[in-house]
Amino acid sequence: MIFSSFIFLFFFLIITIGLYYVCPKRIRNLVLVVTSLVFYAWGEPIYVTIMLSSILFNWIIGILIHNSKERQKESAIFQKLKVDKVLIIICCIVNLGTLGFFKYTNFFFENVNSIFDFAIESLEIVMPIGISFYTFQTLSYVIDVYLGKVKVQKNIIDFAAFVTMFPQLIAGPIVRYSDIDTQLVTREESFEKVSKGIIRFIAGLGKKVLFANKAGAIWEAVYSNLNGEMTVSMAWLGAIAFTFQIYFDFSGYSDMAVGLGQMFGFDFPENFKYPYISRSITDFWRRWHITLSSWFKEYVYIPLGGNRKGKGRQILNLFIVWALTGLWHGASWNFVIWGIYFFALLMLEKLFLLKFFEKLPKFFSHVYSLFFIIIGWIIFSCTSITEIGTYIQNMFYGKLMSDYTLYLLGSNAILLILMGIASTPIPKKVAKGIAEKLKLSPETRYMFKIVASMIVFVLSIAYLTGDSYNPFLYFRF
């Protein structure tokens, strides 16, 4: 079940909100757990057991670590045994081992077969949806309990609500326990917050349906010509279309997740901050998938030593982080290359490029950033190293234009311009400027938001009704 589907919008969501607010506050977390499990089981019921096992295991480990630390305060013997360290190691092995088994086993076999000319058969493994996200959530919780950054959660229903909460279950943002620990016990639930959540959800739905789906259709049309008559201009058109698709697809889902969280009284962390206005790759990764970057910094980069052990160690630490970031996105070499590609760019910026760009007009650093971001998305989107090479070659060499390219450009020019504008703060600034010039009251501004949201919702439903193309890119991660 995806957010941009009729079954979710007109059946699941309405029933869930109704049940949630009809029930007493003391059992609302239980309502969220049950409805979230239904949401997850809708697509693949067999893998609910994996998630439930993960919840139970990490909840128990968290309590055992807490108890061990309490006993260490009272007994010198327990201080020497260091049971908490053994438990955290077991926790990491089990969590990462489970993720590795489902996500990387066949990738490992494929490479072993290729290198050693073996014939190991692939296992019939289907990766559970959202396993990358909820594994990182549960693992970060136990680590934070071990480090004393959060209090242990002894109520399994509250802990299960944190892990299973359907708004962020399948695609993030990666909500750490420390983000919502107090909200699990007490949170603001009001008509105003529900209203804001609905507006935020519709904005994300519009991004997904009106922009991402349309950009994806352009990308598919271009990508299908990879080994055919792809011109230079067609290759760039496809690359730009995918650049828009992945942004509006993923940020749209994040907006919907944040909006859904608000409907139930939660405040989730933001995941995007206009990444395509960045003036450097460093700036881009402060704006793109913020919760993932933050997770790797907190739980991988800093524990490895960060920048505290010299320049050489810092470079090694960053290489490990970005190789893992690429591999987290999928069991394929194009993702690993994508991660190392950004590592190389970030290293060049740290060494000299950032200082160089400070002396240039903003326009040049912005063009530089967009150029390498777009190339990066081609590495990300192509399914093999051969395809990456072929596509990038087509972007710089070959016939410039064709009739089909002109048709694609002509029929999608307005859409591309609108997406370019919508990926910047310009719409918000213009709306704010008009409101201030007309001296509109806060109430009137809010009414305009509601009217605009209704229009976006109606258009989105109309497009969903008439268009069967409704993919979600981050399902495969």
N, C-alpha and C positions, 0 to 999 in steps of 0.2 A: 504494500500500500504506500503510495507516495502522496505528498501534500497536495499536489496539483492534479488530483483525480476526483471524480464525482463521488465515489464511494467514501472518500475521506471528508470532502467538503460538506456533503449533504446528508451523511449518515453517521459516520464515526465521530466526527468533531462535535456535531450537535448533541448526540446522545451523551458523549463524555462530559461536555460542559454542563449539561443538564444534571447528570448524576452527581458531578462534583459539587455543585452549589446546592443541590437538594440535601445532600448528606451533611451531618454535623462535622465541624472542623476537625474533631479528634480522629476521624477515619478518612479524611480527604487524601492523605498520603497513600492509604491502602487502595482507595479508588484509582489513584494515579498508577499504582503498581499493577492492578488488575487490568485496567484499560490499556496500559502500555504493553503488557504481555499479549493481549489480544491483538493490538496493533502489529507487534513483531511477528506473532504466530500467523498472521494473515498471509504473509508471503512464504514462510518456511517454518511450519510448526515443529519440525523435528529438532531444529537448532535452538529452540527455547531452552532445552535441557542444558545446553552448553552455557548459555548466559546465566541460568539459575545456579548452575554449579560454580561459575565464576563468582557470583554474588555471595553464595554461602561460604566458599573457600576464603575469599578476601575478608569477609566480615569476621570469620573465626580467627584468621591470622592477625587481623588488627587487634582483636581482644587479647589474644595470646601475647602479642608484643607489648601491649599496654600492661598486662598483668606481670609480665617478666620485668619490665622497667620498675614497676611498683615494688616488686620483691627485691630488686637490686638495691633499692634505697634502704631496705631493712636487713639485708644479709650480704656479708662479704663473699660468701660462697657463690651466690647468684651473680655477683659482680664478676667473678672469675669465669663462670660458665659462659657468660655472654650469650644466653639463649636467644635474646632479641636479634642478634646479628645472624645467627643460624636461621631464624624464622624469616628474616627479610631476604636472605639469600634464596631460601626455598620458595618464597613468594615470587621473586623475580624469575626464577627458573620455571616455575609452573605457568605463570602468566605469559611470559615470552615464549616458552615452549609450546603452549597451546596455540598462540598466535602464529608461531613459526610453522607448526604442523599444518594448520588449515590453509595458510597463505603461501608458504614457500616450499612445501615438500616436493610438489611436481616440478617446480622451477629448479630445485636442487638436482632431481633425477635427470631432467633434461640436460643440464650442464655436465653432469657426470657422464651421461651417455655420449655427449658431443666430444668431451675431452679424451675419454678413455675407450671410446668405441664400444661401449657396453650396450645392452639392450634391455635395460630395466623398464618394465611397464609402468606407466603412470597410474596412480591410484585414482579411484573415483571419488575425489574430494571436491565438494562444493563449499566455497568459503562462506561462512555465516555473515549475513549483512550486518554491518556496523561493528564487527569484532575489533577492528583497528581502533575505533573510538572508545568502546566501553572497556577494552583492555587497558588503554592508557588512563582512563578515569580511575578504575579500581587500583591499578598499580600506583598511581600518584597518591591516592588516599592512604594506602598502607605505608608508603615511603614517608609521607608527612606525619603519620602517627609515630613511626619509628624515630623521626627527627624531632618530634615534639612540637610540630608546627600547628597541628590540629588535635582536638580532643577525640578520643575514640568514640565511635558510634555503637552503642550497645543495643539499640532498637533496630532489629533486622528489617522492619517495614520501612523505617526512615532511610536506612542504607539502600534498600532495594529501590525506593523511590528515586534516590540520587542516581543510581545506575540505569534504571529502566526508563526513566522519564522520556516518553515518546517524542516530544518536540526536538530533543537534541540526540536521540538514540542512534539514528542511522547516518547522520552527516555532520554532527557537531552543531555549534562550536564545542570544542573539548572543554566541558565544564568540570573544573577541579572541585573537590569536596570543599576546600576553603572558600570557594566562590559562593556557595549556597548553604553552608553548614547551619547558620542561624536561621536561614529562610525555611529549612526543613521543619523547624520547630515552630517558628512564628513568622508570618509574612503578611504583607499588606494585600488584601483582596478587596477591591472596590470597583464600582461601576466605571469610574474614571480610568482605572488601570486596564480593565477589560476593553474599554473603548479604544484606548491607545494601542493595546495589543492587536485589536482587530485591524486598525489602520496600518500598523506595521506589517501585519501578516499579509494584507492585501497588496501593499507595496512590493513585498517579496514575491507574491504570486504574479503580479504584473511583470516584474523583472524576468521571472522564469518563463511565463507563457508568451508574453508579447515580444520579448527580446531574445532570450536564450534559445527558445525553440526555433525561432525564425533564423537566427544566426547559425544554429546547428544545421538547419536545412541547406543553407548556403555552403557550409563546410562539407557536408556530405556530397553535395553536387560537385564540388571542386575535387575532393579527395578521390572520388570515383574515377577521375581522369588522370590519376597519378602516373599510370603506365600507358596513358594514351596521349592525346594532344593537349597537354597542359602548357599554357603560355606563361611567360613571366608575370604578366599582370593578373592572370587567373590564380597563380600560386600565391601572390601577395593578397589577393582578395580572399582566398580561402584561409590564409594565415590570420588575417585581420578578423575574419568572421569567427574563427575558433577562439581568438583572443577575447572577443566579446562574449561568445557562448559560454566559455568556462567561467568568466567573471559573473555574468548575470545569472547563470545556473547556480553556482555555488553561493554567491552573495545573496541571491534571491532566497535560497533555502535557509541560509543563516538568518536573514530578516524574518522569514516565516517562523523559524525556531524561536527567535527572540520574542516575536509577537505572541506566539503560543504560550511561551513562558509567562509573559505579562498577564495573559488571560487567566492563568492559574496562580498569579501572585508572585512569580519568580522574576528576578532580574539576572539574566544571563550576560556574560561578557560579550562585548562586540568582537566581530571576527574580521571585519573589513573596514578600511578607512580610505576610500578612493585611491586604490593602488596605482591606477594608470596616470595619476598626476605626479608620480614620483620623479625626482630629479637624479636618482641614482638607484642602483640595484639594492644597496644597503637600505635606502628609504623604502623601496618596494617591499622588502621583507619585514618592514615595520608596519606595513599597511595590509599585506595579504596573509590570509589564514593566520591571524594574529595569535590565536590560542594554540595552534600547533607549534609555531616558532617559540612561543613562551614556554611550552612544555619541554621542548628539546633543550632550550637554554637552561631551564631550571633543573631538569633531571638527567641530562647527559653532559652538556658543555661545562657547567659549573662543577659537577662532581669529578669530571676528568681533569680539572685544574683551571679551566677557563683561560684567562690571560695572565695568571699569577706565576707561571713557571717558565717565563721566557718566550721569545718570539717563535722559536722553532716548535715548542710544545703547543703554543697557541694555534699555529697553522695545522699541526697534526689533529688537535682537538676539533677544529673547524671542519677539517676534511672528514673526520669520523661522523660528525653531526650531519653534514650535508649528504654524505653517502647513505646514512641511515634515513634521512628525510626522503631521499629519492626512493629507497627501498620500501619505506613505509607506504608509499603511494601505490605500489604494486610489484608483483613478482615478475619483473621483466627488466632486461638490461637498459631499455630506453629510459626507465625511471631512474636507474642508478646513474646513467650518463647525465640525465637532467639535473640530478642533485650535484654531481661533480662539476658540471657546467656552471652552476650558480656559485659553487665554492670558488672556482677559479676567478670569476668576475668579482666576487666579494674580496678576495685576496688582493687583486689588482687595485681595487678601490682603497683598501686599507693601506697599501704600500705607497701609492702616489696619485691615483686617478681623482680621488675626492679633493685633494689640494689643488689639482690642476683645474677641475671644474669650477672651483670657487672663483677663479679668475675670469671665467667665461660668462657670457649672458645666459640666463636661465633656459632660453630656447634650446641651446646646443645640448645641455645636460639632459633636458627632457627628451629630445629626439634620440640621444644615445640610449637612454633608459628604455624607451618604447621599442627601439630596434632590437635590443638584446632580449627584452621580455618576449617579443613576438617570435624570435628565433627559438627561444626556450620553450614556448608552447608547441612549436613544431616537433621538437625533440620529445616532448611530453606526449603528444597525441599520436604520433606514428608508432606502429606496432612492432617494427623491427629496425635494426641499424641500417639495413639496406634501404628501407623506405625513407628513413631520416635523410640519408645522403641524397637519394633521388629527389626528394621534395625540395631540400635546400638548394640543390643544383638548379632546379627549375625556377627558383626565385631569382636567380642571378644570371642564368644562361638560357638562351633559346629564343623562340619567336616571341615578340613583345605582346601582340594582341591577336584576337580571333573574333569571329562573329558571335560565338557562344559567350566569350568573355564580355563583349559589349552588351549582350542580352542580360547577363547576370548583373553587371554593373548598373545598367539602366533600370532594371526592375527592382533593385535593392538599394539604390543610392540614398533615397530619403530615409529608409530604415537605418542604414549605416551612420548617417549624419545624426539621427536621433539617438542612436546607441552611444555615439561618441560624446554627445552632450550629456546624456544621462549618466555616463560613467564619471562625471566630474561634479563638483559642488555647484555648478552654474545654476541648475534649476532651483535649488534651495535659496541661493543668493538672490536670484531674480524674484522669486515669490516673496522673500522677505523685504526686498526693496520696494516692490509694489505695495505691499501691506503697510509699510512705513510711510510711503508717499501719500497713500489714501487715508492714512491715520485710522486704520481698521482696529477695532477692539479685539482683545484676545478671543472673546466669544465668537465674533464674526470670522476671525481667521480659522478657528476650529471648525466652524460650519463649512467653510470652503474646503478644508481638509476632508471632511466627511463626504461632501458632494464629489470631490475629486476621487476619493476612494471608491465610491459607488460606481462611478464611470469606469474606473480601472477594473473593478470586479466584474461588471457586466461585459466589458470587452474581453476579459480573460475567459469567462464562461463561454462566450460566443466563439472564441477561437478554439477552446477545448472541445466544443461540440462539433466543430467542422474540421478539425485537424487531428489525425491519429498520431502524429509525430510528437511524442512527449517523453523524451528520455531524461535520465538524471545521471550525470557523469560520475558523481562521487559514490554511487552505489557500488562500483567495482573496487573501491578502496577500503 
